[in-house]
Amino acid sequence: MSKDVGQPDNGRIDLDRLTALVPCLDYAFQPVVNIATGHCFGYEALLRHHDACGYATPRDFFDACAAGGMLDVAQMQLWEKAVAKFAGLSGGRGARLFLNIDSRSFDGTDLLTHHIKGLLAHYDLPESAVAFELTEQPPVISDDPRQWIKPFKATSCKLALDRFGGMASGSALLYASEPDFIKIDPFFVLGVSHDSRKKLLLSQMVGVAHLLGIMVIAVGVETEKDFLTCKEIGCDLVQGFLISRPVLDVETLPSNYAAIEELSRNDRRHKRSDQKIILDQMEHIEALPVDAEITAVFDCLRHDTQRTFVPIVDHMGQPLGIVRESNIKNYAYSPFGKDLISNKGLGRKLKDFIVRCPVADLHQPVENIISIYSGEDEADGIMLVDQMRYVGFLSARSIIRVINEKSLAMARDQNPLTKLPGNALINQYVTESLSDSDIAYVYAYVDFDNFKPFNDKYGFRQGDRAILLFAELMRKKVAPEHFLGHIGGDDFFVGFKGLSNAEAEAELRSLLEDFRSDAESFYDAEARDKGCITSIDRDGNPKVFPLLTASAALVEVKTGRAGFNVDDVSALIAKLKKLSKASPTKLASGTLGG
């Protein structure tokens, strides 16, 4: 730094010192990326070079500004630097700029909002291109903090709650500010992939936000596993070192992050994206821009008499909510209503009639979308987005059809008798888990011993009861984090995640013993006393057969594996199957590649 700004002396920044400091400060931009596509949705502007000016953190710098009565002046001057930098790179990208605002600036006036509107107009940027990040509860000057946020809500700028979940006042501020985004505190994101309590809390926060029509940004994403967990839970956007560190040379920032796009694409491929089901049922209801005249709503409703609402979007296509016919019917049905509502002197604008509506990404699983809709009693439906832009609407009727199509698809992939996942989902599970080389797995193939003679003697209905008994025992005995499947007939599959071979054997030994004991109830008293039955063998000759048991072939795949596929697993299971039936323990184990 060429300019000598000295060191802070009394902990206060006056106008002269601020004038010297501002040219030395700069902003780094950290991308905020669409979790489903890798497209850069926006950038958070983060203050830099504060340390070279003698302030350990940006907070220390703004504290000194506040102490000297220069807080608003400092923010306005620094915002000008950030907006100028943003305008230079955004050209056509349609990105947003996330600007932090100090809560001490909330005084109920429109000084700051007037300044930002002027800045954006100067650089020919729409107001909706900026999202203000609120980090703390505004000063308690009133019982209702909404009056201090009101000047910001009066603009078309967006509001985001930063570090949501990490401050006691978060829920109250969520209620008061009605934000467009919440940024989840990094505490709940770091390590969420292996922390069930964090996952539960994050799921609840995401669920509440979506019910309120709020987009969710997961902040602090550093690993692929945390990214995939955030995506599974339903977060809309991500920010963190996995995507990019804050960058001072913003010209090097890409508009799309290929690694994130590939990661998300692979995840969709593994999970059989529900996108086709959703697209087939989506209604292409045209949205109005928020600056349209209210009379345009009347025109839309008149052209489609079945429609009871109109979707509204901002300048960048992000959904803001809907305008219901019921909210404007007093104007629509009165003799002079349309003239009154068209009178600009009354100050009634389209945004005054907007009602929040649940929002979901087109790439989300059907289950997530249904959960969002079912949590809102009065929802007209769900606004669907792609790349965070409105693309269509799912009405209540459409959602019912989506549920039906999803149920049919699941039925096709389930065994009709046990309702356990069938062959397609078993193969999918094995393929996915083989690619997850950081975690050990054990695959178990289980089939019954002496099932045919039992079926022949007691009939297929009794045979089905034995199959249902084993399926129920699996559900009771095997922990929910593991995978259960029904290959068909008397053949079953268990995928143990994160267990050693010895641990998996112990689980199976208990399961097989319970089945052996419970299956005796299917036999008559004489067979139970003898411990065997007489039936016809495959050659048509009478033969004595033991009572029902089950055998299991276990294939262990250790961490660090590479190059194996489903066929390799099947081949090893085929070898172990005969050994398991001949073993006194009814178990046989092998290691893939070992």
PEPEDA-V834701 format. One record per helix or strand. SS is the DSSP state (alpha for helix, beta for strand). FROM is the first residue (numbers start at 0). LEN is the number of residues. If there is no record, write none. Layout:
SS & FROM & LEN
SS & FROM & LEN
This chain:
alpha & 14 & 8
beta & 25 & 9
beta & 38 & 10
alpha & 57 & 10
alpha & 70 & 20
beta & 95 & 6
alpha & 102 & 3
alpha & 110 & 12
alpha & 126 & 3
beta & 129 & 5
alpha & 145 & 8
beta & 157 & 7
alpha & 169 & 8
beta & 180 & 4
alpha & 185 & 3
alpha & 191 & 3
alpha & 195 & 16
beta & 214 & 5
alpha & 223 & 10
beta & 236 & 3
beta & 246 & 1
alpha & 249 & 3
beta & 255 & 1
alpha & 257 & 13
alpha & 274 & 7
beta & 282 & 1
beta & 287 & 2
alpha & 294 & 9
beta & 308 & 5
beta & 318 & 6
alpha & 324 & 9
alpha & 336 & 6
alpha & 343 & 3
alpha & 349 & 4
beta & 354 & 1
beta & 358 & 3
alpha & 365 & 9
beta & 380 & 6
beta & 388 & 7
alpha & 395 & 17
beta & 413 & 1
beta & 420 & 1
alpha & 422 & 13
beta & 440 & 9
alpha & 450 & 8
alpha & 459 & 18
beta & 482 & 6
beta & 490 & 7
alpha & 500 & 22
alpha & 524 & 6
beta & 531 & 5
beta & 541 & 5
beta & 548 & 9
alpha & 565 & 17
beta & 586 & 5
